[in-house]
Amino acid sequence: MAGVYTENGVSRLFAVCTRHGDTAGLKTLPAGDYLCASCAEASRADTEKRLRRIAEAEYCAAPSFTVEQVVITAVLRWSYQVQIFLG
């Protein structure tokens, strides 16, 4: 699994690791609740904005980062799952 991690306006590609040693710069995402939505690449930005509004209005959350996982749907086809951390 891979995708895009965005924090403070900086986006970075990521891969999910099930096992790892101590590595400088390795980011571990916090456990907790995430607000998620699937979308196409063309609607990624709008989906993120919509989820941020919902997180702030309905959950009183102030998300500090987003995760956009790439979901392979077929050969050379993919969609995204946008995830907003609620806490």
Salt bridges, closest charged atoms under 4 A:
GLU7 OE1 - LYS27 NZ 3.30
GLU48 OE2 - ARG52 NE 3.35
GLU68 OE1 - ARG44 NE 2.69
